Amino acid sequence: MNPIALDDALASFDALWSPRIVTRVNDYDVRVAKVEGEHVWHVHDDTDEFFLVLDGELHIALREPERTVVLAKGAVFTVPRGTFHKPSAPHGAKILMFEPSGTLTVGDRHDEVPAHVDATTGHEL
């Protein structure tokens, strides 16, 4: 039970779209990830997905209603459960996510997962 510096956590890995679990709160993971390029269209049927941009800019395309949310450093956004979405970061970003432990990064339903996206429930630091 020691403090965790998010900068140190992010410096400990290089993989993109491959989140690391920095801590747990009740039954939820707090995950950090480095992202660049596009993720995959996906949906979480039973849980919302929370994003906080630590550095850079994150885009989240939504299917219904069709729009793209642009998040700058320090911005937060929650994708409601049941909403198809596709995160992307044209110039790279560092993000923090908060979601139930065991939640797959590619959701419950998704398009074909490209090789650069890690379909995982998160990796321990």
C-alpha positions as CSV (number, residue, x, y, z in Angstrom):
1,M,0.0,0.0,0.0
2,N,2.3,2.7,-1.3
3,P,1.6,5.7,-3.4
4,I,1.9,5.2,-7.2
5,A,3.3,7.9,-9.4
6,L,1.4,7.8,-12.7
7,D,4.4,9.1,-14.6
8,D,6.5,6.3,-13.3
9,A,3.8,3.7,-14.1
10,L,3.5,5.0,-17.6
11,A,7.3,5.0,-18.0
12,S,7.5,1.3,-17.0
13,F,6.1,0.1,-20.4
14,D,6.1,1.0,-24.1
15,A,3.2,-1.1,-25.5
16,L,0.4,0.9,-27.1
17,W,-3.3,0.0,-26.4
18,S,-2.1,-2.3,-23.6
19,P,-3.3,-1.0,-20.3
20,R,-1.6,-1.5,-16.9
21,I,-3.6,-1.8,-13.7
22,V,-2.2,0.7,-11.2
23,T,-4.6,0.0,-8.4
24,R,-8.0,-1.4,-7.6
25,V,-10.9,0.4,-5.9
26,N,-13.5,-2.1,-4.6
27,D,-14.3,-4.2,-7.7
28,Y,-12.9,-1.7,-10.2
29,D,-9.5,-1.4,-11.9
30,V,-7.7,1.9,-12.4
31,R,-5.8,1.4,-15.6
32,V,-3.3,3.6,-17.5
33,A,-2.4,3.2,-21.1
34,K,-0.4,4.8,-23.9
35,V,-2.3,5.1,-27.1
36,E,-1.7,6.2,-30.6
37,G,-3.6,5.5,-33.9
38,E,-6.9,3.8,-33.7
39,H,-8.4,1.2,-31.4
40,V,-11.4,-0.9,-32.6
41,W,-15.2,-0.3,-32.7
42,H,-16.6,-2.0,-29.6
43,V,-19.3,-1.9,-26.9
44,H,-19.5,-2.8,-23.3
45,D,-23.0,-4.1,-22.8
46,D,-23.2,-3.9,-19.0
47,T,-20.7,-1.2,-17.9
48,D,-19.9,2.4,-18.6
49,E,-16.3,3.2,-19.5
50,F,-14.5,6.2,-17.9
51,F,-11.6,8.0,-19.6
52,L,-9.3,10.7,-18.3
53,V,-6.6,12.2,-20.6
54,L,-3.3,12.6,-18.7
55,D,-1.4,13.8,-21.7
56,G,-2.1,14.4,-25.4
57,E,-5.5,14.3,-27.0
58,L,-8.0,11.4,-27.2
59,H,-10.8,11.2,-29.8
60,I,-13.8,8.9,-29.1
61,A,-16.0,8.2,-32.0
62,L,-19.6,7.2,-31.0
63,R,-22.1,5.5,-33.3
64,E,-25.4,6.7,-31.6
65,P,-25.7,9.5,-31.7
66,E,-23.0,9.6,-34.4
67,R,-20.3,12.1,-33.3
68,T,-16.7,12.3,-32.1
69,V,-15.8,13.6,-28.7
70,V,-12.4,15.2,-28.5
71,L,-10.7,15.1,-25.1
72,A,-7.7,17.4,-24.3
73,K,-5.3,16.9,-21.4
74,G,-7.2,16.9,-18.2
75,A,-10.6,16.1,-19.7
76,V,-12.8,13.3,-18.7
77,F,-15.6,11.5,-20.5
78,T,-17.8,8.5,-19.8
79,V,-19.0,6.3,-22.6
80,P,-22.4,4.9,-21.5
81,R,-22.9,1.2,-21.4
82,G,-24.4,-0.2,-24.6
83,T,-22.7,2.5,-26.8
84,F,-20.5,1.5,-29.7
85,H,-17.3,3.6,-29.6
86,K,-13.9,3.7,-31.1
87,P,-11.1,5.5,-29.3
88,S,-8.2,7.0,-31.3
89,A,-5.2,9.3,-30.7
90,P,-3.8,10.7,-34.0
91,H,-0.8,12.2,-32.2
92,G,-0.6,9.9,-29.2
93,A,-2.0,10.2,-25.7
94,K,-1.7,8.9,-22.2
95,I,-5.0,7.9,-20.5
96,L,-6.4,6.6,-17.3
97,M,-9.5,4.4,-17.4
98,F,-11.8,3.3,-14.6
99,E,-13.9,0.1,-15.1
100,P,-14.9,-3.1,-13.4
101,S,-12.1,-5.6,-12.9
102,G,-12.1,-8.2,-15.6
103,T,-13.5,-5.9,-18.3
104,L,-12.0,-6.6,-21.7
105,T,-10.4,-3.7,-23.5
106,V,-12.3,-4.7,-26.7
107,G,-15.7,-5.0,-24.9
108,D,-18.4,-7.6,-25.2
109,R,-18.8,-7.2,-29.0
110,H,-16.3,-5.7,-31.4
111,D,-15.0,-5.5,-34.9
112,E,-12.0,-7.6,-35.9
113,V,-9.2,-6.8,-33.5
114,P,-6.0,-5.5,-35.2
115,A,-2.6,-6.8,-34.2
116,H,-1.7,-3.5,-32.5
117,V,-4.6,-3.7,-30.0
118,D,-4.1,-5.8,-26.9
119,A,-7.4,-7.7,-26.1
120,T,-6.9,-7.9,-22.4
121,T,-8.4,-7.3,-19.0
122,G,-5.3,-5.3,-18.1
123,H,-1.8,-6.2,-17.0
124,E,-0.3,-5.8,-13.6
125,L,2.4,-3.1,-13.3
